[in-house]
Amino acid sequence: MYNALDIAKYFITLADPEEEDLITNLKLQKLLYYAQGFHLVLFGKPLFKERIEAWQYGPVVPEVYRFYKQYEPNPLPQPDDFNVEQYDRETQELLDEVYEVYGQYTAPTLMRFTHQEKPWKETPLNEEISHDLMKAYFETQLVK
């Protein structure tokens, strides 16, 4: 199992600033949520141990949010301490796929998506979104 900050760094390195492909903290939070949800379904276990909570603007991993909070709505910088070899092949493939599907959207668009989805809608504000709720929802989202 990874920690959420390592997964966050992976997503940030996938962004291409030269292509105007930038990740803000808000966008990063949604990508973490989608990665965790699909990982729960595909592998039957969490991708990272940190909680995802239902905040006003959608699902958030509080530790990662606080780590990048200083950048406010600005794009997050590329991490200095990134090593792709710390991620197994299955994890890389999942994260690449999540980024390919969801990375194309803006943070506000991703926020609107998550506000339509059961895990966020059925969790009281500022409470943890349960793995069971996420797994049940994301099972319905897999293309069979």
ABEGO torsion letter per residue (X at the ends): XBBAAAAAAAAAAABBAAAGBBBBAAAAAAAAAAAAAAAAAAAGBBABABBBBBBAAEBBBAAAAAAAAAAEABBBBBBAABBAAABBAAAAAAAAAAAAAAAABBAAAAAAAAAABAAAAABBBGBBBBAAAAAAAAAAABBX
